[in-house]
């Protein structure tokens, strides 16, 4: 069972750690260093796709291990919520942002006027994306705490029996 718990924690740490690294290192660095906001945005978009797929795999690993190894539905509900948000991000918001980018001359949404309807919609979707990704991150922190705490509770119960 400890190996399954290890896989559960590893899947969460990879997923949540990827979000932290992306949000606090990759995206800010790109928009600071890369001279073109358009090129930085393309790299960020491609990175988000990889991050979302990693999250989907991590959710599958976590849920499979959790169903075998542990009791309690709360952490599974949180991971399912994380997965649902990730699916909405990837197949709803990111897909729509890519469609807007493809319909824009040269694919450069940042070149559109700030009052352009396509730019306004892209910016609105970007705002939703940021909020949903932040929600996945918060739920991930809570789930990591729950799984880590579960181990200490189990260890205390074991020690009390022996």
KETORKOL-352406 format. One record per atom (N, C-alpha, C): x, y, z; residue in three letters; atom name. Coordinates in nm, 3 decimals, decimal comma. Last residue first. Example, Ala and Ser with C-alpha at 12.3 -4.5 7.8 and 13.67 -1.06 7.14 Angstrom:
BEGIN
((1,285 -0,225 0,708) SER N)
((1,367 -0,106 0,714) SER CA)
((1,290 0,003 0,787) SER C)
((1,319 -0,569 0,780) ALA N)
((1,230 -0,450 0,780) ALA CA)
((1,320 -0,330 0,780) ALA C)
REM end
This chain:
BEGIN
((0,084 -0,125 1,811) UNK N)
((0,202 -0,208 1,834) UNK CA)
((0,282 -0,154 1,946) UNK C)
((-0,123 0,054 1,789) UNK N)
((-0,157 -0,089 1,794) UNK CA)
((-0,038 -0,176 1,830) UNK C)
((0,008 0,294 1,771) UNK N)
((-0,077 0,271 1,888) UNK CA)
((-0,113 0,123 1,901) UNK C)
((0,130 0,275 1,522) UNK N)
((0,213 0,281 1,643) UNK CA)
((0,132 0,252 1,768) UNK C)
((-0,099 0,284 1,361) UNK N)
((-0,013 0,166 1,360) UNK CA)
((0,071 0,161 1,488) UNK C)
((-0,186 0,543 1,413) UNK N)
((-0,274 0,429 1,445) UNK CA)
((-0,192 0,300 1,450) UNK C)
((0,031 0,687 1,314) UNK N)
((-0,003 0,696 1,458) UNK CA)
((-0,090 0,579 1,498) UNK C)
((0,012 0,619 1,042) UNK N)
((0,132 0,585 1,118) UNK CA)
((0,106 0,589 1,268) UNK C)
((-0,234 0,732 0,974) UNK N)
((-0,215 0,586 0,965) UNK CA)
((-0,094 0,542 1,046) UNK C)
((-0,167 1,000 1,011) UNK N)
((-0,276 0,941 1,090) UNK CA)
((-0,260 0,789 1,091) UNK C)
((0,030 1,030 0,818) UNK N)
((0,066 1,049 0,958) UNK CA)
((-0,041 0,990 1,049) UNK C)
((-0,117 0,979 0,581) UNK N)
((-0,005 0,895 0,618) UNK CA)
((0,030 0,909 0,765) UNK C)
((-0,297 1,189 0,581) UNK N)
((-0,348 1,054 0,589) UNK CA)
((-0,238 0,957 0,633) UNK C)
((-0,130 1,402 0,526) UNK N)
((-0,187 1,389 0,660) UNK CA)
((-0,239 1,248 0,684) UNK C)
((-0,087 1,359 0,253) UNK N)
((0,026 1,357 0,346) UNK CA)
((-0,022 1,337 0,489) UNK C)
((-0,347 1,388 0,157) UNK N)
((-0,279 1,261 0,139) UNK CA)
((-0,161 1,250 0,236) UNK C)
((-0,400 1,657 0,229) UNK N)
((-0,485 1,549 0,277) UNK CA)
((-0,414 1,413 0,268) UNK C)
((-0,198 1,796 0,090) UNK N)
((-0,205 1,803 0,237) UNK CA)
((-0,286 1,686 0,292) UNK C)
((-0,277 1,736 -0,171) UNK N)
((-0,146 1,692 -0,123) UNK CA)
((-0,145 1,691 0,029) UNK C)
((-0,525 1,871 -0,171) UNK N)
((-0,519 1,726 -0,186) UNK CA)
((-0,386 1,670 -0,138) UNK C)
((-0,444 2,138 -0,147) UNK N)
((-0,532 2,079 -0,045) UNK CA)
((-0,523 1,927 -0,050) UNK C)
((-0,297 2,165 -0,384) UNK N)
((-0,232 2,184 -0,253) UNK CA)
((-0,314 2,119 -0,142) UNK C)
((-0,506 2,121 -0,571) UNK N)
((-0,391 2,030 -0,564) UNK CA)
((-0,318 2,042 -0,431) UNK C)
((-0,667 2,341 -0,532) UNK N)
((-0,721 2,208 -0,502) UNK CA)
((-0,609 2,105 -0,490) UNK C)
((-0,480 2,535 -0,625) UNK N)
((-0,530 2,537 -0,487) UNK CA)
((-0,585 2,400 -0,447) UNK C)
((-0,453 2,453 -0,898) UNK N)
((-0,338 2,461 -0,807) UNK CA)
((-0,381 2,456 -0,661) UNK C)
((-0,710 2,485 -0,992) UNK N)
((-0,649 2,352 -0,996) UNK CA)
((-0,532 2,348 -0,898) UNK C)
((-0,727 2,763 -0,960) UNK N)
((-0,816 2,675 -0,883) UNK CA)
((-0,762 2,533 -0,879) UNK C)
((-0,542 2,849 -1,147) UNK N)
((-0,520 2,878 -1,005) UNK CA)
((-0,607 2,791 -0,915) UNK C)
((-0,678 2,768 -1,374) UNK N)
((-0,548 2,707 -1,343) UNK CA)
((-0,512 2,731 -1,197) UNK C)
((-0,897 2,942 -1,354) UNK N)
((-0,918 2,798 -1,345) UNK CA)
((-0,788 2,726 -1,313) UNK C)
((-0,768 3,194 -1,383) UNK N)
((-0,847 3,162 -1,263) UNK CA)
((-0,867 3,012 -1,247) UNK C)
((-0,650 3,169 -1,637) UNK N)
((-0,567 3,196 -1,519) UNK CA)
((-0,641 3,158 -1,391) UNK C)
((-0,878 3,132 -1,796) UNK N)
((-0,773 3,031 -1,791) UNK CA)
((-0,687 3,048 -1,666) UNK C)
((-1,009 3,374 -1,767) UNK N)
((-1,072 3,250 -1,718) UNK CA)
((-0,967 3,141 -1,700) UNK C)
((-0,817 3,538 -1,895) UNK N)
((-0,853 3,559 -1,754) UNK CA)
((-0,918 3,436 -1,693) UNK C)
((-0,832 3,433 -2,151) UNK N)
((-0,705 3,426 -2,077) UNK CA)
((-0,730 3,445 -1,928) UNK C)
((-1,090 3,509 -2,218) UNK N)
((-1,057 3,366 -2,206) UNK CA)
((-0,927 3,346 -2,128) UNK C)
((-1,045 3,786 -2,230) UNK N)
((-1,142 3,731 -2,134) UNK CA)
((-1,115 3,582 -2,110) UNK C)
((-0,864 3,801 -2,441) UNK N)
((-0,824 3,846 -2,308) UNK CA)
((-0,917 3,792 -2,199) UNK C)
((-1,030 3,704 -2,648) UNK N)
((-0,906 3,634 -2,614) UNK CA)
((-0,862 3,671 -2,472) UNK C)
((-1,225 3,907 -2,652) UNK N)
((-1,263 3,770 -2,620) UNK CA)
((-1,141 3,688 -2,578) UNK C)
((-1,066 4,126 -2,724) UNK N)
((-1,139 4,128 -2,598) UNK CA)
((-1,179 3,987 -2,556) UNK C)
((-0,979 4,040 -2,976) UNK N)
((-0,880 4,063 -2,869) UNK CA)
((-0,949 4,061 -2,733) UNK C)
((-1,225 4,037 -3,108) UNK N)
((-1,147 3,913 -3,097) UNK CA)
((-1,043 3,925 -2,985) UNK C)
((-1,303 4,311 -3,093) UNK N)
((-1,382 4,206 -3,027) UNK CA)
((-1,305 4,074 -3,009) UNK C)
((-1,069 4,565 -3,011) UNK N)
((-1,110 4,466 -3,112) UNK CA)
((-1,186 4,353 -3,041) UNK C)
((-0,957 4,734 -2,830) UNK N)
((-1,103 4,733 -2,839) UNK CA)
((-1,156 4,639 -2,946) UNK C)
((-0,684 4,704 -2,867) UNK N)
((-0,741 4,658 -2,740) UNK CA)
((-0,894 4,656 -2,741) UNK C)
((-0,602 4,572 -3,190) UNK N)
((-0,635 4,685 -3,103) UNK CA)
((-0,704 4,634 -2,977) UNK C)
((-0,365 4,305 -3,228) UNK N)
((-0,499 4,362 -3,245) UNK CA)
((-0,518 4,479 -3,149) UNK C)
((-0,129 4,193 -3,155) UNK N)
((-0,122 4,303 -3,252) UNK CA)
((-0,258 4,368 -3,275) UNK C)
((-0,189 3,978 -2,998) UNK N)
((-0,137 4,098 -2,930) UNK CA)
((-0,126 4,217 -3,024) UNK C)
((-0,252 3,781 -3,178) UNK N)
((-0,363 3,848 -3,109) UNK CA)
((-0,315 3,977 -3,043) UNK C)
((-0,128 3,670 -3,451) UNK N)
((-0,077 3,755 -3,343) UNK CA)
((-0,191 3,836 -3,280) UNK C)
((-0,166 3,530 -3,684) UNK N)
((-0,185 3,460 -3,557) UNK CA)
((-0,148 3,540 -3,435) UNK C)
((-0,164 3,679 -3,913) UNK N)
((-0,034 3,632 -3,862) UNK CA)
((-0,045 3,559 -3,728) UNK C)
((-0,485 3,782 -3,821) UNK N)
((-0,374 3,796 -3,917) UNK CA)
((-0,240 3,765 -3,849) UNK C)
((-0,673 3,527 -3,657) UNK N)
((-0,612 3,660 -3,651) UNK CA)
((-0,499 3,669 -3,754) UNK C)
((-0,755 3,271 -3,641) UNK N)
((-0,837 3,361 -3,722) UNK CA)
((-0,781 3,503 -3,728) UNK C)
((-0,578 3,158 -3,461) UNK N)
((-0,572 3,115 -3,601) UNK CA)
((-0,650 3,208 -3,693) UNK C)
((-0,666 3,278 -3,222) UNK N)
((-0,531 3,306 -3,272) UNK CA)
((-0,523 3,271 -3,421) UNK C)
((-0,916 3,158 -3,200) UNK N)
((-0,906 3,304 -3,215) UNK CA)
((-0,771 3,343 -3,273) UNK C)
((-0,833 2,894 -3,166) UNK N)
((-0,917 2,929 -3,281) UNK CA)
((-0,912 3,080 -3,307) UNK C)
((-0,696 2,917 -2,925) UNK N)
((-0,622 2,879 -3,046) UNK CA)
((-0,702 2,913 -3,172) UNK C)
((-0,910 2,974 -2,757) UNK N)
((-0,804 3,073 -2,772) UNK CA)
((-0,721 3,044 -2,898) UNK C)
((-1,049 2,731 -2,775) UNK N)
((-1,111 2,854 -2,828) UNK CA)
((-1,006 2,964 -2,848) UNK C)
((-0,862 2,560 -2,650) UNK N)
((-0,903 2,536 -2,790) UNK CA)
((-0,964 2,662 -2,851) UNK C)
((-0,858 2,672 -2,395) UNK N)
((-0,736 2,675 -2,478) UNK CA)
((-0,772 2,653 -2,625) UNK C)
((-1,136 2,623 -2,318) UNK N)
((-1,075 2,756 -2,321) UNK CA)
((-0,952 2,762 -2,412) UNK C)
((-1,180 2,334 -2,388) UNK N)
((-1,272 2,446 -2,402) UNK CA)
((-1,196 2,576 -2,422) UNK C)
((-0,980 2,156 -2,345) UNK N)
((-1,069 2,130 -2,458) UNK CA)
((-1,174 2,238 -2,478) UNK C)
((-0,830 2,267 -2,126) UNK N)
((-0,767 2,215 -2,248) UNK CA)
((-0,863 2,210 -2,366) UNK C)
((-1,022 2,356 -1,932) UNK N)
((-0,914 2,441 -1,980) UNK CA)
((-0,864 2,394 -2,117) UNK C)
((-1,177 2,127 -1,900) UNK N)
((-1,240 2,251 -1,946) UNK CA)
((-1,134 2,345 -2,003) UNK C)
((-0,977 1,958 -1,798) UNK N)
((-1,044 1,925 -1,924) UNK CA)
((-1,113 2,047 -1,985) UNK C)
((-0,921 2,093 -1,561) UNK N)
((-0,816 2,076 -1,661) UNK CA)
((-0,875 2,043 -1,797) UNK C)
((-1,164 2,065 -1,426) UNK N)
((-1,116 2,199 -1,462) UNK CA)
((-1,009 2,192 -1,571) UNK C)
((-1,163 1,783 -1,399) UNK N)
((-1,270 1,850 -1,473) UNK CA)
((-1,226 1,990 -1,517) UNK C)
((-0,934 1,748 -1,237) UNK N)
((-0,938 1,691 -1,371) UNK CA)
((-1,045 1,761 -1,456) UNK C)
((-1,020 1,876 -1,004) UNK N)
((-0,899 1,923 -1,073) UNK CA)
((-0,900 1,875 -1,217) UNK C)
((-1,236 1,709 -0,945) UNK N)
((-1,260 1,851 -0,974) UNK CA)
((-1,141 1,911 -1,047) UNK C)
((-1,095 1,473 -0,897) UNK N)
((-1,192 1,477 -1,007) UNK CA)
((-1,226 1,621 -1,044) UNK C)
((-0,956 1,556 -0,671) UNK N)
((-0,881 1,524 -0,794) UNK CA)
((-0,974 1,522 -0,915) UNK C)
((-1,174 1,588 -0,495) UNK N)
((-1,088 1,702 -0,528) UNK CA)
((-1,010 1,677 -0,656) UNK C)
((-1,267 1,325 -0,486) UNK N)
((-1,356 1,431 -0,537) UNK CA)
((-1,273 1,553 -0,577) UNK C)
((-1,051 1,205 -0,363) UNK N)
((-1,086 1,166 -0,500) UNK CA)
((-1,178 1,270 -0,564) UNK C)
((-1,060 1,322 -0,113) UNK N)
((-0,945 1,352 -0,198) UNK CA)
((-0,972 1,312 -0,343) UNK C)
((-1,311 1,216 -0,023) UNK N)
((-1,286 1,361 -0,035) UNK CA)
((-1,171 1,391 -0,129) UNK C)
((-1,351 0,947 0,021) UNK N)
((-1,381 0,999 -0,112) UNK CA)
((-1,338 1,144 -0,131) UNK C)
((-1,198 0,683 0,175) UNK N)
((-1,227 0,826 0,182) UNK CA)
((-1,240 0,885 0,044) UNK C)
((-0,914 0,464 0,164) UNK N)
((-1,057 0,493 0,184) UNK CA)
((-1,075 0,643 0,187) UNK C)
((-0,671 0,328 -0,068) UNK N)
((-0,719 0,408 0,045) UNK CA)
((-0,870 0,416 0,051) UNK C)
((-0,591 0,165 -0,289) UNK N)
((-0,512 0,173 -0,167) UNK CA)
((-0,579 0,239 -0,048) UNK C)
((-0,762 0,169 -0,512) UNK N)
((-0,708 0,042 -0,463) UNK CA)
((-0,658 0,055 -0,320) UNK C)
((-0,822 0,436 -0,547) UNK N)
((-0,933 0,340 -0,539) UNK CA)
((-0,886 0,205 -0,485) UNK C)
((-0,564 0,541 -0,569) UNK N)
((-0,648 0,575 -0,454) UNK CA)
((-0,763 0,476 -0,438) UNK C)
((-0,476 0,447 -0,816) UNK N)
((-0,407 0,406 -0,693) UNK CA)
((-0,495 0,430 -0,571) UNK C)
((-0,661 0,577 -0,985) UNK N)
((-0,646 0,431 -0,988) UNK CA)
((-0,582 0,382 -0,858) UNK C)
((-0,617 0,847 -0,920) UNK N)
((-0,747 0,785 -0,895) UNK CA)
((-0,738 0,633 -0,895) UNK C)
((-0,344 0,885 -1,000) UNK N)
((-0,390 0,910 -0,863) UNK CA)
((-0,518 0,833 -0,833) UNK C)
((-0,356 0,823 -1,275) UNK N)
((-0,269 0,746 -1,183) UNK CA)
((-0,319 0,762 -1,040) UNK C)
((-0,537 1,022 -1,361) UNK N)
((-0,566 0,880 -1,382) UNK CA)
((-0,484 0,793 -1,288) UNK C)
((-0,396 1,254 -1,292) UNK N)
((-0,527 1,227 -1,233) UNK CA)
((-0,563 1,080 -1,246) UNK C)
((-0,172 1,230 -1,459) UNK N)
((-0,155 1,229 -1,313) UNK CA)
((-0,287 1,198 -1,243) UNK C)
((-0,295 1,259 -1,707) UNK N)
((-0,229 1,132 -1,674) UNK CA)
((-0,214 1,121 -1,523) UNK C)
((-0,380 1,525 -1,679) UNK N)
((-0,478 1,419 -1,705) UNK CA)
((-0,420 1,281 -1,671) UNK C)
((-0,136 1,658 -1,641) UNK N)
((-0,238 1,658 -1,536) UNK CA)
((-0,340 1,549 -1,555) UNK C)
((-0,021 1,620 -1,890) UNK N)
((0,045 1,562 -1,772) UNK CA)
((-0,053 1,556 -1,655) UNK C)
((-0,200 1,773 -2,038) UNK N)
((-0,193 1,628 -2,061) UNK CA)
((-0,124 1,558 -1,944) UNK C)
((-0,138 2,027 -1,930) UNK N)
((-0,272 1,971 -1,915) UNK CA)
((-0,273 1,820 -1,938) UNK C)
((0,130 2,056 -2,011) UNK N)
((0,095 2,058 -1,869) UNK CA)
((-0,042 1,995 -1,846) UNK C)
((0,101 2,061 -2,290) UNK N)
((0,179 1,954 -2,225) UNK CA)
((0,144 1,943 -2,077) UNK C)
((-0,051 2,297 -2,310) UNK N)
((-0,103 2,171 -2,363) UNK CA)
((-0,031 2,053 -2,296) UNK C)
((0,126 2,484 -2,201) UNK N)
((0,000 2,453 -2,132) UNK CA)
((-0,061 2,322 -2,181) UNK C)
((0,322 2,493 -2,398) UNK N)
((0,356 2,441 -2,265) UNK CA)
((0,230 2,404 -2,188) UNK C)
((0,182 2,618 -2,603) UNK N)
((0,232 2,480 -2,623) UNK CA)
((0,266 2,416 -2,489) UNK C)
((0,138 2,868 -2,480) UNK N)
((0,025 2,785 -2,524) UNK CA)
((0,067 2,639 -2,541) UNK C)
((0,402 2,958 -2,444) UNK N)
((0,315 2,936 -2,328) UNK CA)
((0,200 2,844 -2,366) UNK C)
((0,477 2,985 -2,711) UNK N)
((0,549 2,890 -2,625) UNK CA)
((0,464 2,856 -2,502) UNK C)
((0,297 3,183 -2,790) UNK N)
((0,296 3,053 -2,857) UNK CA)
((0,366 2,947 -2,772) UNK C)
((0,374 3,396 -2,623) UNK N)
((0,241 3,337 -2,610) UNK CA)
((0,230 3,201 -2,676) UNK C)
((0,624 3,453 -2,730) UNK N)
((0,613 3,407 -2,591) UNK CA)
((0,479 3,339 -2,569) UNK C)
((0,539 3,545 -2,981) UNK N)
((0,621 3,423 -2,972) UNK CA)
((0,616 3,367 -2,830) UNK C)
((0,393 3,777 -2,898) UNK N)
((0,330 3,672 -2,978) UNK CA)
((0,408 3,540 -2,966) UNK C)
((0,577 3,936 -2,777) UNK N)
((0,470 3,882 -2,694) UNK CA)
((0,400 3,767 -2,766) UNK C)
((0,915 3,919 -2,845) UNK N)
((0,783 3,923 -2,906) UNK CA)
((0,680 3,860 -2,812) UNK C)
((1,150 3,881 -2,699) UNK N)
((1,113 4,017 -2,743) UNK CA)
((0,972 4,028 -2,800) UNK C)
((1,172 3,702 -2,402) UNK N)
((1,142 3,693 -2,545) UNK CA)
((1,090 3,828 -2,593) UNK C)
((1,188 3,785 -2,128) UNK N)
((1,307 3,766 -2,211) UNK CA)
((1,278 3,769 -2,360) UNK C)
((0,931 3,813 -2,018) UNK N)
((1,036 3,910 -1,986) UNK CA)
((1,150 3,904 -2,087) UNK C)
((0,780 3,602 -2,100) UNK N)
((0,729 3,736 -2,131) UNK CA)
((0,827 3,846 -2,095) UNK C)
((0,943 3,392 -2,002) UNK N)
((0,918 3,409 -2,145) UNK CA)
((0,874 3,551 -2,177) UNK C)
((0,929 3,432 -1,724) UNK N)
((1,057 3,440 -1,794) UNK CA)
((1,036 3,464 -1,943) UNK C)
((0,654 3,391 -1,667) UNK N)
((0,716 3,522 -1,646) UNK CA)
((0,849 3,538 -1,720) UNK C)
((0,634 3,110 -1,756) UNK N)
((0,558 3,219 -1,819) UNK CA)
((0,620 3,356 -1,793) UNK C)
((0,832 2,974 -1,583) UNK N)
((0,832 2,970 -1,729) UNK CA)
((0,761 3,091 -1,790) UNK C)
((0,776 3,051 -1,304) UNK N)
((0,908 3,054 -1,366) UNK CA)
((0,898 3,068 -1,518) UNK C)
((0,514 3,042 -1,216) UNK N)
((0,605 3,133 -1,147) UNK CA)
((0,745 3,140 -1,208) UNK C)
((0,373 2,865 -1,383) UNK N)
((0,316 2,996 -1,349) UNK CA)
((0,419 3,094 -1,293) UNK C)
((0,544 2,637 -1,409) UNK N)
((0,494 2,709 -1,525) UNK CA)
((0,454 2,852 -1,489) UNK C)
((0,579 2,562 -1,141) UNK N)
((0,695 2,597 -1,225) UNK CA)
((0,651 2,679 -1,345) UNK C)
((0,309 2,511 -1,070) UNK N)
((0,388 2,612 -0,998) UNK CA)
((0,505 2,657 -1,085) UNK C)
((0,246 2,303 -1,249) UNK N)
((0,170 2,429 -1,251) UNK CA)
((0,250 2,541 -1,184) UNK C)
((0,430 2,109 -1,167) UNK N)
((0,433 2,160 -1,304) UNK CA)
((0,360 2,293 -1,316) UNK C)
((0,340 2,061 -0,909) UNK N)
((0,472 2,120 -0,929) UNK CA)
((0,487 2,178 -1,069) UNK C)
((0,098 1,938 -0,967) UNK N)
((0,097 2,068 -0,899) UNK CA)
((0,232 2,138 -0,916) UNK C)
((0,200 1,704 -1,104) UNK N)
((0,096 1,790 -1,159) UNK CA)
((0,103 1,930 -1,098) UNK C)
((0,395 1,599 -0,930) UNK N)
((0,429 1,628 -1,069) UNK CA)
((0,329 1,728 -1,127) UNK C)
((0,238 1,569 -0,699) UNK N)
((0,355 1,658 -0,696) UNK CA)
((0,398 1,694 -0,838) UNK C)
((0,045 1,380 -0,779) UNK N)
((0,006 1,515 -0,738) UNK CA)
((0,122 1,613 -0,744) UNK C)
((0,211 1,160 -0,834) UNK N)
((0,126 1,215 -0,940) UNK CA)
((0,082 1,357 -0,905) UNK C)
((0,328 1,120 -0,580) UNK N)
((0,411 1,156 -0,695) UNK CA)
((0,326 1,218 -0,805) UNK C)
((0,105 1,043 -0,427) UNK N)
((0,174 1,168 -0,397) UNK CA)
((0,259 1,214 -0,516) UNK C)
((0,046 0,801 -0,562) UNK N)
((-0,055 0,906 -0,547) UNK CA)
((0,012 1,041 -0,522) UNK C)
((0,283 0,659 -0,530) UNK N)
((0,240 0,697 -0,664) UNK CA)
((0,134 0,808 -0,661) UNK C)
((0,274 0,629 -0,247) UNK N)
((0,386 0,701 -0,311) UNK CA)
((0,345 0,748 -0,451) UNK C)
((0,051 0,467 -0,231) UNK N)
((0,044 0,601 -0,173) UNK CA)
((0,156 0,689 -0,230) UNK C)
((0,161 0,241 -0,351) UNK N)
((0,047 0,307 -0,414) UNK CA)
((0,031 0,450 -0,362) UNK C)
((0,356 0,180 -0,161) UNK N)
((0,397 0,213 -0,297) UNK CA)
((0,284 0,285 -0,371) UNK C)
((0,203 0,121 0,064) UNK N)
((0,285 0,242 0,068) UNK CA)
((0,334 0,280 -0,072) UNK C)
((0,082 -0,120 0,000) UNK N)
((0,000 0,000 0,000) UNK CA)
((0,086 0,126 0,000) UNK C)
REM end
